[in-house]
Amino acid sequence: MFLQAGLLSLTLLLASRVLGVLRETALAAAFGSSAMADVLIVMLTLPDWLSGVLASGALAYVLLPRWAQETAGQQQATQNRVAWRLLWGALVLAALMCAARIPLGALLLPGVAPALQGAVSAALVWSALALPAAMLAGLWAARLQHERDFVGLYGANLVVNGVLIGALVFLAGRAADQAAGQTLGAALVAAVLLRLLWQGWRLRARAKPPEPAPAAAPAPLPGWRIWTWAALGAGLPLALPFVARTLASGAGEGALASFNYAWKLVELPLVLAVQLVAALAFPAIAQAHAQTADAAGPGPGPDALATAVRSALVLAWTLACAAAAALLVGAPVIAALLFGWGRMQTPALGQIADWGRAGAWGLLPQALLALAVTLLATLGRMRFAVLAYALALALLLLAGALGLTAGQELMWALNAGFTLAAWLAWSALGARAVRRWIPLRELLAPLLALLAVALLARWIGPAGGGQAAPARTLGPEQVRELVSCALAALAVAAAGWFSGPQLRQALRA
């Protein structure tokens, strides 16, 4: 089920995510963990974050099922109607951002120095200019997903990150001042426009010939309630790390950048392992659910759903435990290799490593949460998933209101929020389903192995003595630390492999 999934799409997704991390590496080399880095991180991420929260995820949830039932002409008509509404909405939102850039800057960057208020305002203007193209890119990405054009879908991210990495490399040897921010803002606008050109080219290549007969009048678009639930379901997960990063800014200059880099240590295994397993398991779980619901339908019978869920859960959980073990042992060397270049300072690297270790524990509840949300979507109970994420966000905001704005405190607040959300999501599935779908023994083995690795790392000290020195070359000491990191992950994965047949079945199916 998992190893046989589309190799090309997985390769392009991996390349897209790796290039995204390299963009952060280039940003760290050019600006370090300075106040200017705080400003530029907000500028570069705000357009796509707003697009993801307000539109992109909702577009996929709402339009993909609709397009599946429409002819080519109706699909294009629906796409055009949504595109115009998105563009008008984005233009209005961009105008509001420009008009309210001073209070918006104070909200997004509470720890910025007064001397950088002008840079913050300019950054928000650049973000506003990029917003309409980002919104339209979200729609075209949904259409490429419908067309199963994974080259076009993931290649678009390669275009954006490639342009921004080029601009950051150009700026690495120059002064990290407000003029550099203007250059990077222009590169951001160019990047999102080039992404649109790429997506438009791929869509034209996929365009079907016109229908010989006039198409029927298009059906009305779904109502606002459907869009609202879809936007909440897709946007709340994106809001959690964004809000935590904003709260971190209140701790002082450079704290937002350091938290952003630390979250990247957690985000890469989260996306490439945990969330990817959940996404690949979705079709198998949906098919098994349909077979279970239809007693006369073909298939292996009522146990098919339980088998599919157990396989996906064991794989996601084992990968999460292995990734957490790797970060607990190797966070200093990983942080140094990814971010210890150029203007990055040693104390900031130490913070990134410590915060990354704390965030590593959040991979475990997120593995449970990802599969629970997949099941809730299959069963038509997405409102419980929305409620779960909303409670996690409320807990994070409460931590901020209590003054817990240090990076490590925010990481633990995120971990607590994900744990609460996972508990609520699985509770919504019912106690009987939980007993059938959660193989406790095969989840316990990698967890115990992870705890053993954590205790051993605490006893003998983490690799490199816990100090993340700036990276200049890959020397013998760094190689030794990376080997220790890999061995820790392999030990945890081996515990899952030998604990029962579920993990082996998941990889062979």
C-alpha positions as CSV (number, residue, x, y, z in Angstrom):
1,M,0.0,0.0,0.0
2,F,2.8,2.4,0.9
3,L,5.9,1.4,-1.0
4,Q,4.0,0.9,-4.2
5,A,2.4,4.4,-4.1
6,G,3.3,6.7,-7.0
7,L,7.1,6.8,-7.0
8,L,7.3,10.0,-9.1
9,S,4.9,11.9,-6.8
10,L,6.8,10.8,-3.7
11,T,10.1,11.8,-5.3
12,L,8.8,15.3,-6.3
13,L,7.2,15.8,-2.8
14,L,10.5,14.9,-1.2
15,A,12.4,17.3,-3.5
16,S,9.9,20.0,-2.8
17,R,10.2,19.7,1.0
18,V,14.0,19.3,0.9
19,L,14.3,22.5,-1.2
20,G,12.0,24.2,1.3
21,V,14.4,23.3,4.1
22,L,17.4,24.5,1.9
23,R,15.5,27.9,1.6
24,E,15.6,28.1,5.4
25,T,19.3,27.2,5.4
26,A,20.0,30.0,2.9
27,L,17.9,32.4,5.0
28,A,19.9,31.5,8.1
29,A,23.2,31.9,6.3
30,A,22.2,35.4,5.0
31,F,20.4,36.8,8.1
32,G,21.1,34.4,11.0
33,S,18.6,34.7,13.9
34,S,18.6,38.5,13.7
35,A,15.6,40.8,14.0
36,M,15.8,41.3,10.2
37,A,15.4,37.5,9.8
38,D,12.2,37.7,11.9
39,V,10.8,40.3,9.5
40,L,11.8,38.4,6.4
41,I,10.4,35.1,7.6
42,V,7.0,36.7,8.1
43,M,7.2,38.4,4.6
44,L,8.1,35.1,2.8
45,T,5.6,32.9,4.5
46,L,2.5,35.2,5.0
47,P,1.1,35.0,1.4
48,D,1.1,31.2,1.2
49,W,0.0,30.8,4.8
50,L,-3.0,33.1,4.2
51,S,-3.8,31.3,1.0
52,G,-3.6,27.9,2.8
53,V,-5.8,29.0,5.7
54,L,-8.4,30.8,3.7
55,A,-8.5,29.0,0.4
56,S,-6.2,26.2,-0.7
57,G,-7.2,23.5,1.7
58,A,-10.9,24.4,1.4
59,L,-10.6,24.4,-2.4
60,A,-9.4,20.8,-2.4
61,Y,-12.0,19.6,0.0
62,V,-14.9,21.2,-1.9
63,L,-13.9,21.3,-5.5
64,L,-12.3,17.9,-6.0
65,P,-15.5,15.9,-5.3
66,R,-17.4,18.4,-7.5
67,W,-15.0,18.2,-10.4
68,A,-15.2,14.4,-10.3
69,Q,-18.9,14.7,-11.3
70,E,-18.5,17.4,-14.0
71,T,-17.6,17.4,-17.6
72,A,-14.5,19.2,-18.8
73,G,-16.5,22.3,-19.8
74,Q,-18.3,22.4,-16.5
75,Q,-15.0,22.0,-14.6
76,Q,-13.5,25.0,-16.4
77,A,-16.6,27.1,-15.8
78,T,-16.5,26.2,-12.1
79,Q,-12.8,27.0,-12.0
80,N,-13.3,30.4,-13.7
81,R,-16.1,31.4,-11.3
82,V,-14.0,30.5,-8.2
83,A,-10.9,32.2,-9.7
84,W,-12.7,35.5,-10.1
85,R,-14.0,35.4,-6.5
86,L,-10.6,34.5,-5.2
87,L,-8.9,37.3,-7.0
88,W,-11.4,39.9,-5.9
89,G,-11.2,38.7,-2.3
90,A,-7.4,38.7,-2.4
91,L,-7.3,42.2,-3.8
92,V,-9.6,43.4,-1.0
93,L,-7.5,41.6,1.6
94,A,-4.3,42.9,0.2
95,A,-5.6,46.5,0.3
96,L,-6.6,46.0,3.9
97,M,-3.1,44.6,4.7
98,C,-1.5,47.7,3.2
99,A,-3.8,50.1,5.0
100,A,-3.4,48.4,8.4
101,R,0.3,47.4,8.0
102,I,1.4,49.1,11.2
103,P,-1.1,47.4,13.6
104,L,-0.7,44.2,11.6
105,G,3.0,44.3,12.0
106,A,2.7,44.8,15.8
107,L,0.4,41.8,15.9
108,L,2.6,39.5,13.9
109,L,5.9,40.7,15.2
110,P,5.3,42.0,18.8
111,G,9.0,41.8,19.7
112,V,10.4,43.9,16.8
113,A,12.5,47.0,17.6
114,P,11.1,50.4,16.7
115,A,14.0,50.9,14.3
116,L,12.6,48.2,12.1
117,Q,9.0,49.4,11.9
118,G,9.7,50.7,8.5
119,A,11.1,47.3,7.4
120,V,8.0,45.5,8.8
121,S,5.7,47.8,6.9
122,A,7.6,47.3,3.7
123,A,7.6,43.5,4.2
124,L,3.8,43.5,4.7
125,V,3.3,45.5,1.5
126,W,5.4,42.9,-0.5
127,S,3.4,40.1,1.1
128,A,0.2,41.9,0.1
129,L,1.4,42.2,-3.5
130,A,2.2,38.5,-3.6
131,L,-1.2,37.5,-2.1
132,P,-3.4,37.5,-5.2
133,A,-1.0,35.3,-7.1
134,A,-0.8,33.0,-4.0
135,M,-4.5,32.7,-3.9
136,L,-4.8,31.8,-7.5
137,A,-2.0,29.3,-7.2
138,G,-4.0,27.5,-4.6
139,L,-6.9,27.1,-7.0
140,W,-4.7,25.9,-9.8
141,A,-2.9,23.5,-7.5
142,A,-6.3,22.0,-6.7
143,R,-7.0,21.6,-10.4
144,L,-3.6,20.0,-11.0
145,Q,-4.3,17.6,-8.1
146,H,-7.7,16.7,-9.8
147,E,-5.8,16.1,-13.1
148,R,-3.3,13.9,-11.2
149,D,-0.5,16.1,-12.6
150,F,2.0,15.6,-9.8
151,V,4.8,17.1,-11.8
152,G,2.9,20.3,-12.1
153,L,1.7,20.2,-8.5
154,Y,5.0,19.7,-6.8
155,G,7.1,21.4,-9.5
156,A,5.4,24.7,-8.6
157,N,6.9,24.6,-5.1
158,L,10.3,23.9,-6.7
159,V,9.9,27.0,-8.8
160,V,9.2,29.3,-5.8
161,N,11.9,27.9,-3.6
162,G,14.4,27.9,-6.4
163,V,13.9,31.6,-7.0
164,L,14.0,32.5,-3.3
165,I,17.1,30.4,-2.7
166,G,18.8,32.2,-5.6
167,A,17.9,35.6,-4.1
168,L,19.1,34.6,-0.6
169,V,22.5,33.3,-2.0
170,F,22.9,36.6,-3.7
171,L,22.2,38.4,-0.5
172,A,24.4,36.2,1.7
173,G,27.6,38.2,1.1
174,R,25.9,41.6,1.4
175,A,24.7,43.7,4.3
176,A,21.7,42.3,6.1
177,D,19.8,45.6,6.1
178,Q,16.4,46.9,5.0
179,A,17.7,47.3,1.4
180,A,18.2,43.5,1.4
181,G,14.6,43.1,2.5
182,Q,13.4,45.1,-0.5
183,T,15.4,42.9,-2.8
184,L,14.0,39.8,-1.3
185,G,10.5,41.2,-1.5
186,A,10.8,41.7,-5.2
187,A,12.1,38.1,-5.5
188,L,9.0,36.9,-3.6
189,V,6.7,38.6,-6.1
190,A,8.7,37.3,-9.0
191,A,8.6,33.8,-7.5
192,V,4.8,33.6,-7.1
193,L,4.3,35.0,-10.6
194,L,6.7,32.4,-12.1
195,R,4.8,29.7,-10.1
196,L,1.6,30.8,-11.8
197,L,3.3,30.7,-15.2
198,W,4.4,27.1,-14.5
199,Q,1.0,26.0,-13.3
200,G,-0.7,27.7,-16.2
201,W,1.6,25.9,-18.7
202,R,0.9,22.6,-17.1
203,L,-2.9,23.2,-17.1
204,R,-2.8,24.2,-20.8
205,A,-1.0,21.0,-21.5
206,R,-3.8,19.1,-19.7
207,A,-6.6,21.0,-21.3
208,K,-9.2,18.9,-23.0
209,P,-10.7,19.7,-26.4
210,P,-14.0,21.8,-26.3
211,E,-17.2,19.8,-26.1
212,P,-19.2,19.5,-29.3
213,A,-22.5,20.5,-27.6
214,P,-23.0,23.4,-25.3
215,A,-22.7,22.5,-21.7
216,A,-25.6,22.7,-19.3
217,A,-25.9,25.7,-17.0
218,P,-23.4,25.4,-14.2
219,A,-24.8,24.4,-10.8
220,P,-24.4,27.0,-8.1
221,L,-21.3,26.9,-6.0
222,P,-21.5,25.3,-2.5
223,G,-22.9,27.5,0.3
224,W,-20.9,29.4,2.8
225,R,-21.3,26.7,5.5
226,I,-19.5,24.1,3.4
227,W,-16.7,26.5,2.6
228,T,-16.4,27.5,6.3
229,W,-16.1,23.9,7.6
230,A,-13.6,23.1,4.8
231,A,-11.5,26.2,5.5
232,L,-11.5,25.4,9.3
233,G,-10.6,21.8,8.7
234,A,-7.6,22.8,6.4
235,G,-6.6,26.0,8.1
236,L,-6.5,25.3,11.8
237,P,-3.6,22.8,11.5
238,L,-1.7,25.5,9.7
239,A,-2.5,28.1,12.3
240,L,-0.9,26.2,15.2
241,P,2.8,26.6,14.3
242,F,2.2,30.0,12.8
243,V,0.6,31.3,16.1
244,A,3.4,29.7,18.1
245,R,6.0,31.4,16.0
246,T,4.2,34.7,16.4
247,L,4.1,34.3,20.2
248,A,7.8,33.5,20.2
249,S,8.5,36.9,18.8
250,G,7.4,38.4,22.1
251,A,10.5,36.9,23.7
252,G,12.8,39.4,21.8
253,E,14.6,39.9,18.5
254,G,15.6,36.8,16.7
255,A,13.3,34.5,18.8
256,L,10.8,34.2,15.9
257,A,13.6,33.1,13.5
258,S,15.0,30.6,16.0
259,F,11.6,29.1,16.6
260,N,11.0,28.9,12.9
261,Y,14.2,27.0,12.3
262,A,13.5,24.7,15.3
263,W,10.1,23.9,13.9
264,K,11.7,23.0,10.6
265,L,13.6,20.2,12.4
266,V,10.2,18.8,13.4
267,E,8.2,19.6,10.3
268,L,10.3,17.7,7.8
269,P,9.8,14.2,9.4
270,L,6.2,15.2,10.2
271,V,5.4,15.9,6.5
272,L,7.5,13.3,4.9
273,A,6.6,10.4,7.3
274,V,3.6,10.9,9.5
275,Q,1.3,13.0,7.2
276,L,2.5,11.2,4.1
277,V,1.5,7.8,5.6
278,A,-1.9,9.3,6.5
279,A,-2.4,10.6,3.0
280,L,-1.4,7.4,1.3
281,A,-3.6,5.4,3.6
282,F,-6.7,7.5,2.9
283,P,-7.7,5.6,-0.3
284,A,-7.3,2.2,1.3
285,I,-9.2,3.2,4.4
286,A,-12.0,4.8,2.3
287,Q,-12.3,1.7,0.2
288,A,-12.3,-0.6,3.2
289,H,-15.0,1.5,4.8
290,A,-17.1,1.3,1.7
291,Q,-16.7,-2.5,1.6
292,T,-17.6,-2.8,5.3
293,A,-20.7,-0.6,4.8
294,D,-21.9,-2.6,1.9
295,A,-22.4,-6.2,3.1
296,A,-22.9,-7.3,-0.5
297,G,-19.9,-5.6,-1.9
298,P,-16.7,-7.4,-2.8
299,G,-13.7,-7.4,-0.6
300,P,-12.3,-9.1,2.5
301,G,-15.3,-8.3,4.7
302,P,-15.8,-6.3,7.9
303,D,-12.2,-6.7,9.1
304,A,-10.8,-4.8,6.1
305,L,-11.2,-1.4,7.7
306,A,-9.5,-2.5,11.0
307,T,-6.6,-4.0,9.0
308,A,-6.0,-0.9,7.0
309,V,-6.2,1.4,10.0
310,R,-3.9,-0.8,12.1
311,S,-1.3,-1.0,9.3
312,A,-1.3,2.7,8.7
313,L,-1.2,3.5,12.5
314,V,1.7,1.2,13.2
315,L,3.7,2.6,10.3
316,A,3.0,6.3,11.2
317,W,3.7,5.7,14.9
318,T,6.9,3.8,14.3
319,L,8.2,6.5,11.9
320,A,7.3,9.2,14.4
321,C,9.1,7.4,17.3
322,A,12.2,6.8,15.0
323,A,12.2,10.5,14.0
324,A,11.9,11.6,17.6
325,A,14.8,9.4,18.6
326,A,16.9,10.9,15.8
327,L,16.2,14.4,17.0
328,L,16.7,13.6,20.7
329,V,20.2,12.3,19.9
330,G,21.2,14.4,16.9
331,A,19.5,17.7,17.2
332,P,22.7,19.7,17.7
333,V,24.5,18.3,14.7
334,I,21.4,18.4,12.5
335,A,20.8,22.1,13.5
336,A,24.4,22.9,12.8
337,L,24.4,21.2,9.4
338,L,21.1,22.9,8.3
339,F,21.5,26.3,9.9
340,G,25.1,26.8,11.1
341,W,26.3,28.8,8.2
342,G,27.1,32.4,7.4
343,R,25.7,34.8,10.0
344,M,24.2,32.2,12.4
345,Q,25.7,32.3,15.9
346,T,26.5,29.4,18.2
347,P,24.0,30.5,21.1
348,A,21.2,30.6,18.6
349,L,22.1,27.1,17.3
350,G,21.9,25.8,20.8
351,Q,18.4,27.2,21.2
352,I,17.3,25.7,17.9
353,A,18.6,22.3,19.0
354,D,17.0,22.4,22.4
355,W,13.6,23.6,21.0
356,G,13.8,20.9,18.3
357,R,14.3,18.2,21.0
358,A,11.2,19.5,22.8
359,G,9.2,19.5,19.6
360,A,10.3,16.0,18.7
361,W,7.9,14.6,21.4
362,G,5.0,16.2,19.6
363,L,5.6,13.9,16.6
364,L,3.9,11.1,18.6
365,P,0.5,12.7,19.2
366,Q,0.6,14.1,15.7
367,A,0.9,10.5,14.3
368,L,-2.2,9.5,16.2
369,L,-4.0,12.7,15.2
370,A,-3.2,12.4,11.5
371,L,-4.8,8.9,11.3
372,A,-7.8,10.0,13.5
373,V,-8.5,12.9,11.2
374,T,-8.3,10.6,8.2
375,L,-10.8,8.3,9.8
376,L,-13.1,11.2,10.7
377,A,-13.0,12.4,7.1
378,T,-13.8,8.9,5.9
379,L,-16.7,8.6,8.3
380,G,-18.1,12.1,7.5
381,R,-17.4,13.5,11.0
382,M,-14.9,16.3,10.2
383,R,-16.6,18.6,12.7
384,F,-14.9,16.6,15.4
385,A,-11.5,17.1,13.8
386,V,-12.2,20.9,13.6
387,L,-13.1,20.9,17.2
388,A,-9.9,19.0,18.1
389,Y,-7.7,21.5,16.4
390,A,-9.7,24.4,17.8
391,L,-9.0,23.2,21.3
392,A,-5.3,22.8,20.6
393,L,-5.2,26.4,19.3
394,A,-7.1,27.6,22.4
395,L,-4.6,25.9,24.6
396,L,-1.7,27.5,22.7
397,L,-3.3,30.9,23.0
398,L,-3.8,30.4,26.7
399,A,-0.1,29.6,27.1
400,G,0.7,32.9,25.3
401,A,-1.7,34.8,27.6
402,L,0.1,33.3,30.6
403,G,3.4,34.6,29.3
404,L,4.8,31.3,28.2
405,T,6.5,32.7,25.1
406,A,9.9,31.1,25.4
407,G,10.6,28.8,22.5
408,Q,10.8,25.6,24.6
409,E,7.7,26.5,26.5
410,L,5.8,27.0,23.2
411,M,7.0,23.7,21.9
412,W,5.6,22.0,25.0
413,A,2.4,23.9,24.6
414,L,2.1,22.7,21.0
415,N,2.8,19.1,22.2
416,A,0.1,19.4,24.8
417,G,-2.3,20.8,22.3
418,F,-1.6,18.0,19.8
419,T,-2.1,15.5,22.6
420,L,-5.4,17.0,23.6
421,A,-6.5,17.1,19.9
422,A,-5.5,13.4,19.4
423,W,-7.4,12.3,22.5
424,L,-10.6,14.2,21.4
425,A,-10.4,12.9,17.8
426,W,-10.0,9.3,18.8
427,S,-12.7,9.7,21.5
428,A,-15.1,10.9,18.7
429,L,-14.5,7.5,16.9
430,G,-15.9,5.6,19.8
431,A,-14.4,3.2,22.4
432,R,-15.3,0.1,20.3
433,A,-13.5,1.4,17.3
434,V,-10.5,2.3,19.3
435,R,-10.2,-1.2,20.8
436,R,-10.4,-2.7,17.3
437,W,-8.1,-0.3,15.5
438,I,-5.3,0.4,18.0
439,P,-2.7,-2.5,18.3
440,L,-1.3,-1.6,21.7
441,R,1.5,-4.1,21.7
442,E,2.9,-3.0,18.4
443,L,2.6,0.7,19.4
444,L,4.2,0.0,22.8
445,A,7.4,-1.5,21.5
446,P,8.7,1.5,19.5
447,L,7.6,3.8,22.3
448,L,9.6,1.8,24.9
449,A,12.6,1.9,22.6
450,L,12.3,5.6,22.2
451,L,12.1,6.1,26.0
452,A,15.3,3.9,26.3
453,V,17.1,6.1,23.7
454,A,16.0,9.3,25.6
455,L,17.2,8.0,28.9
456,L,20.5,6.8,27.4
457,A,21.0,10.2,25.6
458,R,20.3,11.9,28.9
459,W,22.7,9.7,30.8
460,I,25.7,9.8,28.5
461,G,24.8,13.3,27.1
462,P,23.6,14.0,23.6
463,A,25.9,13.8,20.6
464,G,28.4,16.7,20.5
465,G,27.9,17.4,24.2
466,G,24.7,19.2,23.4
467,Q,26.6,22.1,21.8
468,A,25.7,23.0,18.2
469,A,28.7,24.7,16.7
470,P,28.4,26.5,13.4
471,A,29.1,24.1,10.5
472,R,31.9,24.8,8.1
473,T,32.9,21.3,7.0
474,L,31.6,17.8,7.6
475,G,34.4,16.5,9.9
476,P,34.8,13.2,11.7
477,E,33.1,14.4,14.8
478,Q,30.0,15.4,12.9
479,V,30.0,12.1,11.0
480,R,30.1,10.2,14.4
481,E,27.2,12.3,15.7
482,L,25.2,11.6,12.5
483,V,25.9,7.9,12.8
484,S,24.7,7.9,16.4
485,C,21.5,9.7,15.3
486,A,20.9,7.1,12.6
487,L,21.5,4.2,14.9
488,A,19.0,5.6,17.4
489,A,16.4,5.9,14.7
490,L,17.1,2.4,13.4
491,A,16.9,0.9,16.9
492,V,13.4,2.3,17.4
493,A,12.3,1.2,13.9
494,A,13.7,-2.3,14.6
495,A,11.6,-2.5,17.8
496,G,8.5,-1.8,15.8
497,W,9.6,-4.3,13.1
498,F,10.0,-7.2,15.5
499,S,7.0,-6.4,17.7
500,G,4.5,-8.0,15.4
501,P,3.4,-8.4,11.8
502,Q,1.6,-5.1,11.2
503,L,4.6,-3.0,10.2
504,R,5.9,-5.7,7.8
505,Q,2.5,-6.0,6.3
506,A,2.1,-2.3,5.9
507,L,5.4,-2.1,3.9
508,R,4.7,-5.2,1.8
509,A,1.0,-4.5,1.0
